[in-house]
């Protein structure tokens, strides 16, 4: 599997877990929402059977937001090819579930699909931003447990793709907060993954006309587009399935009290991090905006750790954090010059 030169992650090392005031997993695993949730019947039907392709676009989609508070609505924008065919959306929560890995939360029933227009590319920035009509609005339930969710799209021929999103629980503070690194997903996302027109923030997997960079890569990318390949961004090894799924399954099997959000949520409301005993930045969490970076803190005594210094025994290392700014569904990235350590920044996208 391809990996970049720098891991670009923040490692939060919890010293024997007890160092942050968390009891061992067996003691935790009594009655918290994660334990109760994983006692529900599981299924392996969340796994793709036959994947549709970006080049043909048999079925693709994206969500109106990277996360939604439980009880809220999230809209899916879906395209099918050929048009006017039936398709379904099955929504799964990912966890342990007796080792099966997922739980079916809701099914849409049969829907009539449309073939959405080709997503335009900005000639200057290289940004590909889809303008697809809404296809289905999912009403999440207040009874749902916070977690990573997959909307499994299946067309009339049985070809499938995913939409990945987080269900938050803004009314509850757990011991741990899991931060899904969706900014990094988008930085590497070169939808459409057709080796002809897709663009990411990187030259190696960008195609088509040159941009303001003088090369093929984009300087802005949009969240208003599907993730490439299986719908999670797996083509280039920068996705939930590439880095995180096994950690999530282990964590939930172990019964740790955790709630979920994304790095975009950290960008918009970083102060909420101080409510938790530990923040889990898992896998390849590379792209950080200034508000994200400031929320974690900087220097020898990060603000987050200083607030929790009597409870938190941890080691934090920041590697090659890229510069990013998510705003209004966009991500602008600036790569550092060779040999120079980058600093996150907070620049307007216009």
C-alpha positions as a Markdown table, in Angstrom:
| # | Residue | x | y | z |
|---|---|---|---|---|
| 1 | Unk | 0.0 | 0.0 | 0.0 |
| 2 | Unk | 1.4 | 3.4 | -1.0 |
| 3 | Unk | 2.2 | 5.7 | 1.9 |
| 4 | Unk | 3.6 | 9.3 | 1.9 |
| 5 | Unk | 7.1 | 10.1 | 3.2 |
| 6 | Unk | 5.8 | 11.7 | 6.3 |
| 7 | Unk | 3.2 | 10.2 | 8.5 |
| 8 | Unk | 1.8 | 13.6 | 9.4 |
| 9 | Unk | 0.0 | 12.4 | 12.5 |
| 10 | Unk | -0.4 | 13.4 | 16.1 |
| 11 | Unk | 0.3 | 10.5 | 18.3 |
| 12 | Unk | -1.5 | 10.6 | 21.7 |
| 13 | Unk | 0.1 | 7.9 | 23.8 |
| 14 | Unk | -2.0 | 7.1 | 26.8 |
| 15 | Unk | 0.3 | 5.7 | 29.5 |
| 16 | Unk | -1.3 | 2.5 | 30.5 |
| 17 | Unk | -4.6 | 4.2 | 30.0 |
| 18 | Unk | -4.9 | 4.7 | 33.7 |
| 19 | Unk | -2.7 | 7.7 | 33.3 |
| 20 | Unk | -5.6 | 9.8 | 32.1 |
| 21 | Unk | -8.0 | 8.6 | 34.8 |
| 22 | Unk | -9.5 | 5.8 | 32.7 |
| 23 | Unk | -10.0 | 2.5 | 34.4 |
| 24 | Unk | -8.9 | -0.7 | 32.5 |
| 25 | Unk | -11.2 | -1.8 | 29.7 |
| 26 | Unk | -12.8 | -4.6 | 31.7 |
| 27 | Unk | -13.8 | -2.1 | 34.3 |
| 28 | Unk | -15.0 | 0.4 | 31.7 |
| 29 | Unk | -17.1 | -2.2 | 29.9 |
| 30 | Unk | -20.1 | -2.1 | 32.2 |
| 31 | Unk | -22.7 | 0.3 | 31.0 |
| 32 | Unk | -21.4 | 3.0 | 28.8 |
| 33 | Unk | -23.1 | 3.7 | 25.4 |
| 34 | Unk | -20.4 | 1.9 | 23.4 |
| 35 | Unk | -20.8 | -1.3 | 25.4 |
| 36 | Unk | -24.6 | -1.2 | 25.2 |
| 37 | Unk | -24.4 | -0.4 | 21.4 |
| 38 | Unk | -22.1 | -3.3 | 20.6 |
| 39 | Unk | -24.5 | -5.8 | 22.3 |
| 40 | Unk | -26.9 | -5.1 | 19.4 |
| 41 | Unk | -27.1 | -7.7 | 16.6 |
| 42 | Unk | -24.3 | -7.2 | 14.0 |
| 43 | Unk | -24.0 | -7.9 | 10.3 |
| 44 | Unk | -21.2 | -8.1 | 7.7 |
| 45 | Unk | -23.5 | -6.8 | 5.0 |
| 46 | Unk | -21.9 | -3.4 | 5.2 |
| 47 | Unk | -19.0 | -4.7 | 3.2 |
| 48 | Unk | -19.0 | -4.0 | -0.6 |
| 49 | Unk | -19.8 | -6.9 | -2.8 |
| 50 | Unk | -19.2 | -5.5 | -6.3 |
| 51 | Unk | -17.7 | -2.0 | -6.5 |
| 52 | Unk | -18.8 | 0.6 | -9.0 |
| 53 | Unk | -16.1 | 2.7 | -10.7 |
| 54 | Unk | -15.5 | 6.4 | -10.8 |
| 55 | Unk | -14.8 | 6.3 | -14.6 |
| 56 | Unk | -18.3 | 4.8 | -15.4 |
| 57 | Unk | -20.1 | 6.3 | -12.3 |
| 58 | Unk | -22.6 | 3.4 | -11.9 |
| 59 | Unk | -23.3 | 4.9 | -8.5 |
| 60 | Unk | -21.5 | 7.6 | -6.5 |
| 61 | Unk | -22.5 | 10.0 | -3.8 |
| 62 | Unk | -21.4 | 12.5 | -1.1 |
| 63 | Unk | -22.9 | 14.0 | 2.0 |
| 64 | Unk | -24.0 | 17.6 | 2.7 |
| 65 | Unk | -21.7 | 17.6 | 5.8 |
| 66 | Unk | -18.9 | 15.5 | 7.3 |
| 67 | Unk | -20.9 | 15.0 | 10.5 |
| 68 | Unk | -24.3 | 15.4 | 12.0 |
| 69 | Unk | -25.5 | 15.6 | 15.6 |
| 70 | Unk | -27.7 | 12.6 | 16.4 |
| 71 | Unk | -31.4 | 13.5 | 15.8 |
| 72 | Unk | -30.4 | 15.8 | 13.0 |
| 73 | Unk | -30.7 | 15.5 | 9.2 |
| 74 | Unk | -27.9 | 14.9 | 6.7 |
| 75 | Unk | -28.5 | 15.0 | 2.9 |
| 76 | Unk | -27.0 | 12.6 | 0.4 |
| 77 | Unk | -26.3 | 13.7 | -3.2 |
| 78 | Unk | -26.3 | 10.6 | -5.4 |
| 79 | Unk | -25.7 | 9.9 | -9.1 |
| 80 | Unk | -26.4 | 6.7 | -11.1 |
| 81 | Unk | -25.4 | 5.6 | -14.6 |
| 82 | Unk | -27.5 | 4.8 | -16.5 |
| 83 | Unk | -30.2 | 7.2 | -15.2 |
| 84 | Unk | -33.7 | 6.4 | -14.1 |
| 85 | Unk | -32.9 | 3.2 | -12.3 |
| 86 | Unk | -33.8 | 2.1 | -8.8 |
| 87 | Unk | -31.2 | 2.1 | -6.1 |
| 88 | Unk | -31.1 | 1.8 | -2.3 |
| 89 | Unk | -29.2 | 3.3 | 0.6 |
| 90 | Unk | -28.5 | 1.2 | 3.7 |
| 91 | Unk | -26.9 | 3.0 | 6.7 |
| 92 | Unk | -24.6 | 1.1 | 9.0 |
| 93 | Unk | -22.7 | 2.0 | 12.1 |
| 94 | Unk | -19.2 | 0.6 | 12.3 |
| 95 | Unk | -18.0 | -1.1 | 15.5 |
| 96 | Unk | -17.3 | -4.6 | 16.9 |
| 97 | Unk | -20.8 | -6.2 | 17.0 |
| 98 | Unk | -19.7 | -9.8 | 17.7 |
| 99 | Unk | -16.9 | -9.4 | 15.3 |
| 100 | Unk | -19.2 | -8.7 | 12.3 |
| 101 | Unk | -18.1 | -5.1 | 12.2 |
| 102 | Unk | -21.3 | -3.2 | 11.6 |
| 103 | Unk | -25.0 | -2.7 | 12.5 |
| 104 | Unk | -27.8 | -1.9 | 10.1 |
| 105 | Unk | -29.4 | 1.3 | 11.4 |
| 106 | Unk | -31.8 | 2.3 | 8.6 |
| 107 | Unk | -32.7 | 1.5 | 5.0 |
| 108 | Unk | -34.1 | 3.9 | 2.4 |
| 109 | Unk | -36.2 | 1.5 | 0.4 |
| 110 | Unk | -36.2 | 1.7 | -3.3 |
| 111 | Unk | -35.3 | 5.2 | -4.8 |
| 112 | Unk | -35.3 | 6.4 | -8.3 |
| 113 | Unk | -31.9 | 7.7 | -9.4 |
| 114 | Unk | -30.8 | 10.4 | -11.7 |
| 115 | Unk | -27.5 | 10.9 | -13.5 |
| 116 | Unk | -26.0 | 14.0 | -12.1 |
| 117 | Unk | -24.0 | 16.5 | -14.2 |
| 118 | Unk | -20.2 | 16.3 | -14.6 |
| 119 | Unk | -18.5 | 18.2 | -11.8 |
| 120 | Unk | -16.9 | 21.4 | -13.2 |
| 121 | Unk | -13.2 | 22.1 | -12.6 |
| 122 | Unk | -12.0 | 25.6 | -11.8 |
| 123 | Unk | -9.4 | 26.5 | -14.4 |
| 124 | Unk | -7.3 | 28.5 | -11.9 |
| 125 | Unk | -7.3 | 26.6 | -8.7 |
| 126 | Unk | -8.1 | 23.2 | -10.1 |
| 127 | Unk | -11.0 | 22.7 | -7.6 |
| 128 | Unk | -13.6 | 20.2 | -8.6 |
| 129 | Unk | -16.9 | 21.0 | -7.0 |
| 130 | Unk | -20.0 | 19.0 | -7.7 |
| 131 | Unk | -23.3 | 20.8 | -7.9 |
| 132 | Unk | -25.5 | 17.7 | -7.6 |
| 133 | Unk | -29.2 | 17.9 | -6.6 |
| 134 | Unk | -30.2 | 16.4 | -3.3 |
| 135 | Unk | -31.2 | 12.8 | -3.6 |
| 136 | Unk | -32.1 | 11.6 | -0.1 |
| 137 | Unk | -32.3 | 13.2 | 3.4 |
| 138 | Unk | -31.4 | 10.9 | 6.2 |
| 139 | Unk | -33.2 | 11.7 | 9.5 |
| 140 | Unk | -30.9 | 10.3 | 12.2 |
| 141 | Unk | -32.4 | 9.2 | 15.4 |
| 142 | Unk | -31.7 | 10.5 | 18.9 |
| 143 | Unk | -31.4 | 6.9 | 20.0 |
| 144 | Unk | -28.4 | 6.4 | 17.7 |
| 145 | Unk | -24.9 | 6.1 | 19.2 |
| 146 | Unk | -22.2 | 8.4 | 18.1 |
| 147 | Unk | -19.8 | 6.7 | 15.7 |
| 148 | Unk | -18.5 | 6.3 | 12.2 |
| 149 | Unk | -21.4 | 5.6 | 9.8 |
| 150 | Unk | -21.4 | 4.2 | 6.2 |
| 151 | Unk | -24.2 | 4.8 | 3.8 |
| 152 | Unk | -24.0 | 1.8 | 1.4 |
| 153 | Unk | -25.3 | 2.8 | -2.1 |
| 154 | Unk | -26.5 | -0.1 | -4.3 |
| 155 | Unk | -27.8 | 0.3 | -7.8 |
| 156 | Unk | -30.1 | -1.9 | -9.8 |
| 157 | Unk | -27.2 | -4.0 | -11.1 |
| 158 | Unk | -25.9 | -4.6 | -7.6 |
| 159 | Unk | -22.9 | -2.3 | -8.0 |
| 160 | Unk | -22.1 | -0.4 | -4.8 |
| 161 | Unk | -20.2 | 2.6 | -3.3 |
| 162 | Unk | -20.1 | 4.3 | 0.1 |
| 163 | Unk | -20.7 | 7.6 | 1.7 |
| 164 | Unk | -18.9 | 8.0 | 5.0 |
| 165 | Unk | -19.9 | 10.4 | 7.8 |
| 166 | Unk | -19.9 | 10.8 | 11.5 |
| 167 | Unk | -22.8 | 10.9 | 13.9 |
| 168 | Unk | -21.9 | 13.1 | 16.9 |
| 169 | Unk | -23.5 | 13.3 | 20.3 |
| 170 | Unk | -23.2 | 17.0 | 21.3 |
| 171 | Unk | -25.2 | 16.5 | 24.5 |
| 172 | Unk | -22.8 | 14.0 | 26.1 |
| 173 | Unk | -19.2 | 14.1 | 27.1 |
| 174 | Unk | -17.4 | 10.8 | 27.1 |
| 175 | Unk | -14.0 | 9.9 | 28.4 |
| 176 | Unk | -12.5 | 9.9 | 24.9 |
| 177 | Unk | -13.1 | 11.9 | 21.7 |
| 178 | Unk | -12.3 | 10.3 | 18.4 |
| 179 | Unk | -11.4 | 12.8 | 15.7 |
| 180 | Unk | -11.9 | 11.5 | 12.1 |
| 181 | Unk | -9.3 | 13.2 | 9.8 |
| 182 | Unk | -11.6 | 14.1 | 6.9 |
| 183 | Unk | -9.4 | 17.1 | 5.8 |
| 184 | Unk | -6.6 | 14.6 | 5.0 |
| 185 | Unk | -9.1 | 12.4 | 3.1 |
| 186 | Unk | -10.0 | 15.3 | 0.9 |
| 187 | Unk | -6.4 | 16.5 | 0.4 |
| 188 | Unk | -5.6 | 13.2 | -1.3 |
| 189 | Unk | -9.0 | 12.7 | -3.0 |
| 190 | Unk | -8.7 | 12.8 | -6.8 |
| 191 | Unk | -12.3 | 12.1 | -7.7 |
| 192 | Unk | -13.1 | 11.2 | -10.4 |
| 193 | Unk | -10.6 | 8.4 | -10.1 |
| 194 | Unk | -10.2 | 8.0 | -13.8 |
| 195 | Unk | -6.5 | 8.8 | -14.5 |
| 196 | Unk | -7.7 | 11.6 | -16.8 |
| 197 | Unk | -9.5 | 14.4 | -15.0 |
| 198 | Unk | -9.3 | 14.0 | -11.2 |
| 199 | Unk | -7.3 | 16.4 | -9.0 |
| 200 | Unk | -6.1 | 16.4 | -5.5 |
| 201 | Unk | -3.6 | 18.7 | -3.6 |
| 202 | Unk | -0.9 | 16.5 | -4.9 |
| 203 | Unk | 0.9 | 16.3 | -8.3 |
| 204 | Unk | 1.3 | 12.5 | -8.3 |
| 205 | Unk | -2.4 | 11.8 | -8.6 |
| 206 | Unk | -3.7 | 14.9 | -10.4 |
| 207 | Unk | -4.6 | 15.0 | -14.1 |
| 208 | Unk | -6.0 | 17.3 | -16.7 |
| 209 | Unk | -5.1 | 20.9 | -17.4 |
| 210 | Unk | -2.4 | 22.8 | -15.5 |
| 211 | Unk | -3.5 | 25.1 | -12.7 |
| 212 | Unk | -2.0 | 28.2 | -11.1 |
| 213 | Unk | 0.6 | 25.9 | -9.6 |
| 214 | Unk | 2.1 | 25.3 | -13.1 |
| 215 | Unk | 1.4 | 21.6 | -12.6 |
| 216 | Unk | -1.7 | 19.4 | -12.6 |
| 217 | Unk | -2.5 | 19.6 | -8.9 |
| 218 | Unk | -5.2 | 21.7 | -7.3 |
| 219 | Unk | -4.7 | 24.4 | -4.7 |
| 220 | Unk | -8.3 | 24.1 | -3.4 |
| 221 | Unk | -10.4 | 21.0 | -3.1 |
| 222 | Unk | -14.1 | 20.7 | -2.2 |
| 223 | Unk | -16.0 | 18.5 | 0.2 |
| 224 | Unk | -18.9 | 18.7 | -2.3 |
| 225 | Unk | -17.8 | 15.7 | -4.3 |
| 226 | Unk | -17.5 | 12.0 | -3.7 |
| 227 | Unk | -14.4 | 10.4 | -2.3 |
| 228 | Unk | -12.6 | 8.4 | -4.9 |
| 229 | Unk | -12.7 | 4.6 | -5.6 |
| 230 | Unk | -15.0 | 2.9 | -3.0 |
| 231 | Unk | -16.4 | 6.2 | -1.8 |
| 232 | Unk | -14.1 | 6.4 | 1.2 |
| 233 | Unk | -10.9 | 7.5 | -0.6 |
| 234 | Unk | -9.2 | 4.1 | -0.5 |
| 235 | Unk | -7.5 | 4.4 | -3.9 |
| 236 | Unk | -4.4 | 6.2 | -2.4 |
| 237 | Unk | -4.5 | 4.7 | 1.0 |
| 238 | Unk | -5.9 | 7.7 | 2.7 |
| 239 | Unk | -9.3 | 6.6 | 4.1 |
| 240 | Unk | -11.1 | 5.2 | 7.0 |
| 241 | Unk | -10.5 | 1.7 | 5.8 |
| 242 | Unk | -6.8 | 2.3 | 5.2 |
| 243 | Unk | -5.8 | 3.5 | 8.7 |
| 244 | Unk | -8.7 | 3.5 | 11.2 |
| 245 | Unk | -11.3 | 0.8 | 10.9 |
| 246 | Unk | -9.4 | -1.9 | 12.9 |
| 247 | Unk | -8.6 | 0.6 | 15.7 |
| 248 | Unk | -12.3 | 1.6 | 15.9 |
| 249 | Unk | -13.3 | -2.1 | 16.1 |
| 250 | Unk | -10.7 | -2.9 | 18.7 |
| 251 | Unk | -11.6 | 0.2 | 20.8 |
| 252 | Unk | -15.3 | -0.7 | 20.8 |
| 253 | Unk | -14.7 | -4.4 | 21.5 |
| 254 | Unk | -12.6 | -3.2 | 24.5 |
| 255 | Unk | -15.5 | -1.2 | 25.7 |
| 256 | Unk | -13.9 | 2.3 | 26.0 |
| 257 | Unk | -16.2 | 5.2 | 26.5 |
| 258 | Unk | -15.8 | 7.2 | 23.4 |
| 259 | Unk | -17.7 | 9.7 | 21.2 |
| 260 | Unk | -16.9 | 10.7 | 17.7 |
| 261 | Unk | -16.4 | 13.9 | 15.6 |
| 262 | Unk | -14.3 | 15.1 | 12.7 |
| 263 | Unk | -11.4 | 17.5 | 12.4 |
| 264 | Unk | -13.8 | 20.0 | 10.7 |
| 265 | Unk | -15.7 | 20.0 | 14.0 |
| 266 | Unk | -12.5 | 20.7 | 15.8 |
| 267 | Unk | -11.9 | 23.6 | 13.4 |
| 268 | Unk | -15.3 | 25.1 | 14.1 |
| 269 | Unk | -15.4 | 24.5 | 17.8 |
| 270 | Unk | -12.0 | 23.6 | 19.2 |
| 271 | Unk | -12.9 | 24.5 | 22.8 |
| 272 | Unk | -15.0 | 21.4 | 23.1 |
| 273 | Unk | -11.7 | 19.3 | 23.2 |
| 274 | Unk | -11.2 | 20.5 | 26.8 |
| 275 | Unk | -14.2 | 18.5 | 27.9 |
| 276 | Unk | -12.5 | 15.1 | 27.3 |
| 277 | Unk | -9.8 | 13.2 | 29.1 |
| 278 | Unk | -8.2 | 12.1 | 25.9 |
| 279 | Unk | -8.4 | 13.0 | 22.2 |
| 280 | Unk | -7.7 | 10.2 | 19.7 |
| 281 | Unk | -6.1 | 11.4 | 16.5 |
| 282 | Unk | -5.7 | 8.0 | 14.7 |
| 283 | Unk | -3.9 | 7.1 | 11.5 |
| 284 | Unk | -2.8 | 9.7 | 8.9 |
| 285 | Unk | -4.1 | 12.9 | 10.4 |
| 286 | Unk | -2.0 | 15.3 | 8.4 |
| 287 | Unk | -3.9 | 18.4 | 7.4 |
| 288 | Unk | -4.5 | 21.0 | 10.2 |
| 289 | Unk | -5.9 | 24.5 | 10.1 |
| 290 | Unk | -4.7 | 27.2 | 12.5 |
| 291 | Unk | -7.9 | 26.8 | 14.7 |
| 292 | Unk | -7.3 | 23.0 | 14.8 |
| 293 | Unk | -3.7 | 23.5 | 15.8 |
| 294 | Unk | -4.5 | 26.1 | 18.4 |
| 295 | Unk | -7.2 | 23.9 | 19.9 |
| 296 | Unk | -4.7 | 21.3 | 20.6 |
| 297 | Unk | -2.1 | 23.9 | 21.7 |
| 298 | Unk | 1.4 | 24.5 | 20.7 |
| 299 | Unk | 4.9 | 24.7 | 22.2 |
| 300 | Unk | 6.2 | 22.8 | 25.2 |
| 301 | Unk | 2.9 | 22.9 | 27.2 |
| 302 | Unk | 0.0 | 22.6 | 24.8 |
| 303 | Unk | -3.2 | 24.3 | 26.2 |
| 304 | Unk | -5.1 | 21.0 | 26.0 |
| 305 | Unk | -2.5 | 19.1 | 28.0 |
| 306 | Unk | -1.9 | 22.0 | 30.5 |
| 307 | Unk | -5.6 | 21.9 | 31.4 |
| 308 | Unk | -5.4 | 18.2 | 32.0 |
| 309 | Unk | -1.9 | 18.0 | 33.4 |
| 310 | Unk | -3.0 | 16.4 | 36.7 |
| 311 | Unk | -4.8 | 13.6 | 34.9 |
| 312 | Unk | -3.1 | 13.1 | 31.6 |
| 313 | Unk | 0.2 | 11.3 | 31.2 |
| 314 | Unk | 0.9 | 11.5 | 27.5 |
| 315 | Unk | 3.4 | 12.1 | 24.8 |
| 316 | Unk | 2.4 | 14.2 | 21.9 |
| 317 | Unk | 4.5 | 14.5 | 18.7 |
| 318 | Unk | 3.5 | 16.6 | 15.8 |
| 319 | Unk | 5.0 | 15.6 | 12.4 |
| 320 | Unk | 5.0 | 17.7 | 9.2 |
| 321 | Unk | 1.6 | 19.1 | 9.8 |
| 322 | Unk | 0.3 | 20.5 | 6.5 |
| 323 | Unk | -1.4 | 23.9 | 6.1 |
| 324 | Unk | -5.1 | 23.7 | 5.5 |
| 325 | Unk | -8.2 | 25.8 | 5.9 |
| 326 | Unk | -11.7 | 24.1 | 5.7 |
| 327 | Unk | -14.4 | 26.6 | 5.3 |
| 328 | Unk | -17.8 | 26.5 | 3.5 |
| 329 | Unk | -17.2 | 23.0 | 2.1 |
| 330 | Unk | -13.7 | 23.8 | 0.8 |
| 331 | Unk | -10.2 | 22.9 | 1.8 |
| 332 | Unk | -7.2 | 25.1 | 0.8 |
| 333 | Unk | -3.8 | 23.6 | 1.2 |
| 334 | Unk | -0.3 | 25.0 | 1.0 |
| 335 | Unk | 2.6 | 22.7 | 0.9 |
| 336 | Unk | 5.8 | 23.8 | 2.6 |
| 337 | Unk | 9.0 | 24.5 | 0.6 |
| 338 | Unk | 11.5 | 21.7 | 0.7 |
| 339 | Unk | 13.6 | 21.8 | 3.9 |
| 340 | Unk | 11.3 | 24.1 | 5.7 |
| 341 | Unk | 9.0 | 23.1 | 8.6 |
| 342 | Unk | 5.4 | 24.2 | 7.8 |
| 343 | Unk | 3.2 | 26.1 | 10.1 |
| 344 | Unk | -0.6 | 25.9 | 10.0 |
| 345 | Unk | -2.3 | 29.1 | 8.9 |
| 346 | Unk | -5.7 | 30.6 | 8.7 |
| 347 | Unk | -6.1 | 32.3 | 5.3 |
| 348 | Unk | -9.2 | 33.3 | 3.4 |
| 349 | Unk | -10.1 | 31.0 | 0.6 |
| 350 | Unk | -11.1 | 33.8 | -1.8 |
